[in-house]
Amino acid sequence: MSAEPVVEVAVDSLPAATLAVSAGAGRLELCSGLGEGGSTPSLGLLEAVREAVDVPVFVLVRPRAGSFVLEHGERALIRRDLELASAAGADGFVVGALDAEGRLDLEALASWRAAAPGAPFTVHRAFDEDPEPDQALTALGDLGFARVLTTGGKDDVGSGLAGLQRLAARGAEDPELPRVLQGGGVRAANARAVLEATGGTELHTSARTAASARLDAGPRFGALVLPDEAEIAALVEATRSAAGR
């Protein structure tokens, strides 16, 4: 039986979370500062979102924007944040880091997974920076990671389609490997083609469009940017259609 199709939406506020779920999101990636690449959300936000929605909430645990190469203190901070978010009700986690050579920091990843051993873990797009993605995928399978968020090593899923196909094919042959979560440039216009080309069932998106920014606070204080309901609904339909649902 094929896996259930899922659209995961990245959100950084309570309004964004509730809107995404009402539009059909099957899972949330919760973070802070999505416009800057995302960082660890507050425990208060996690608790509020967890109470407001009935889909799995995966928490991005990342201490800051910028380089994926982390200092020792930052690695320890991530472990502590994982412990706290787990106690606060997170359903899963999204983490990632690179070592000084630009490869996935497997020692750090193993330590973080041990901080919440019963939860599923996704490695974020630090994976796409590793020069040996096939070896990295194998290593993540050995560590028990559930998913990798990837564009196939390119800037977006369209240009990375060959890499996505290769990684997805490996996953189809070996269920012990992480599932490929396709994200980065996914839009309703290309979603079905990407899914059919890779045989995938899961998409990741922020579903943000120019029309989804609310300027109710005024430009001086920034905009509340919400996901586009129509975009999410179209992506949900594309995943179901590609899966024959």
BELHUNOR-V77228 format. One record per backbone hydrogen bond with DSSP energy under -0.5 kcal/mol. NH is the residue of the N-H (numbers start at 1). CO is the residue of the C=O. E is the energy in kcal/mol with one decimal. If there is no record, write none. Layout:
{{NH & CO & E} {NH & CO & E}}
This chain:
{{6 & 201 & -2.1} {8 & 6 & -0.6} {8 & 203 & -3.4} {9 & 27 & -2.2} {10 & 205 & -2.4} {11 & 29 & -2.6} {17 & 13 & -2.0} {18 & 14 & -2.4} {19 & 15 & -2.1} {20 & 16 & -2.5} {21 & 17 & -2.0} {22 & 18 & -2.1} {23 & 19 & -1.6} {24 & 21 & -1.2} {25 & 20 & -2.5} {26 & 7 & -2.1} {27 & 7 & -1.1} {28 & 56 & -2.5} {29 & 9 & -2.1} {30 & 28 & -0.6} {30 & 58 & -3.3} {31 & 11 & -2.3} {32 & 39 & -2.4} {36 & 33 & -1.7} {37 & 34 & -1.8} {38 & 33 & -2.1} {39 & 32 & -2.0} {40 & 62 & -2.4} {41 & 60 & -0.6} {46 & 42 & -2.1} {47 & 43 & -2.7} {48 & 44 & -2.2} {49 & 45 & -2.8} {50 & 46 & -2.8} {51 & 47 & -1.7} {52 & 48 & -1.4} {53 & 49 & -1.8} {56 & 26 & -0.6} {58 & 28 & -3.1} {58 & 56 & -0.6} {59 & 92 & -2.5} {60 & 30 & -2.7} {60 & 58 & -0.5} {61 & 59 & -0.5} {61 & 94 & -2.6} {62 & 60 & -0.7} {70 & 68 & -0.6} {70 & 98 & -0.6} {75 & 71 & -2.1} {76 & 72 & -2.0} {77 & 73 & -2.0} {78 & 74 & -2.3} {79 & 75 & -1.8} {80 & 76 & -2.1} {81 & 77 & -2.7} {82 & 78 & -2.4} {83 & 79 & -2.0} {84 & 80 & -2.3} {85 & 81 & -2.8} {86 & 82 & -2.3} {87 & 83 & -1.9} {88 & 84 & -1.4} {89 & 86 & -1.3} {90 & 85 & -2.3} {91 & 57 & -2.4} {92 & 57 & -1.0} {93 & 120 & -2.0} {94 & 59 & -2.5} {95 & 122 & -2.5} {98 & 68 & -2.0} {99 & 103 & -3.3} {102 & 99 & -2.1} {105 & 97 & -2.4} {106 & 104 & -1.6} {109 & 105 & -2.3} {110 & 106 & -2.4} {111 & 107 & -1.9} {112 & 108 & -2.5} {113 & 109 & -2.3} {114 & 110 & -1.7} {115 & 111 & -0.7} {115 & 112 & -0.9} {116 & 112 & -0.5} {116 & 113 & -1.2} {117 & 114 & -0.6} {119 & 116 & -1.8} {120 & 91 & -0.7} {122 & 93 & -2.8} {123 & 147 & -2.0} {124 & 95 & -2.3} {124 & 122 & -0.5} {127 & 124 & -2.2} {128 & 125 & -0.8} {129 & 126 & -1.6} {130 & 126 & -0.6} {130 & 127 & -1.3} {136 & 132 & -2.4} {137 & 133 & -2.6} {138 & 134 & -1.8} {139 & 135 & -2.4} {140 & 136 & -2.4} {141 & 137 & -1.9} {142 & 138 & -2.0} {143 & 139 & -1.4} {144 & 140 & -0.6} {144 & 141 & -1.0} {145 & 140 & -2.4} {146 & 121 & -1.9} {147 & 121 & -1.7} {148 & 179 & -2.1} {149 & 123 & -3.0} {150 & 148 & -0.6} {150 & 181 & -2.1} {157 & 184 & -2.8} {160 & 156 & -1.6} {161 & 158 & -0.9} {164 & 160 & -2.3} {165 & 161 & -2.6} {166 & 162 & -2.0} {167 & 163 & -2.4} {168 & 164 & -2.8} {169 & 165 & -2.2} {170 & 166 & -1.8} {171 & 167 & -2.0} {172 & 168 & -2.1} {173 & 169 & -1.4} {174 & 170 & -1.6} {177 & 174 & -1.9} {179 & 146 & -3.3} {181 & 148 & -2.9} {181 & 179 & -0.6} {182 & 180 & -0.7} {182 & 202 & -1.4} {183 & 150 & -1.6} {184 & 204 & -0.7} {190 & 187 & -1.2} {191 & 187 & -1.9} {192 & 188 & -0.5} {194 & 190 & -2.3} {195 & 191 & -2.6} {196 & 192 & -2.8} {197 & 193 & -1.9} {198 & 194 & -1.7} {199 & 195 & -2.4} {200 & 195 & -0.7} {203 & 6 & -2.3} {204 & 182 & -2.6} {205 & 8 & -2.3} {212 & 209 & -1.7} {213 & 210 & -0.8} {214 & 224 & -3.2} {215 & 213 & -0.6} {218 & 215 & -1.0} {221 & 218 & -1.5} {222 & 219 & -1.0} {224 & 214 & -2.1} {225 & 223 & -0.8} {226 & 212 & -2.5} {226 & 224 & -0.6} {228 & 207 & -3.4} {229 & 227 & -0.7} {232 & 228 & -2.3} {233 & 229 & -2.6} {234 & 230 & -2.1} {235 & 231 & -2.2} {236 & 232 & -2.7} {237 & 233 & -2.1} {238 & 234 & -2.1} {239 & 235 & -2.4} {240 & 236 & -2.2} {241 & 237 & -2.5} {242 & 238 & -2.6} {243 & 239 & -1.6} {244 & 241 & -1.2} {245 & 240 & -3.4}}
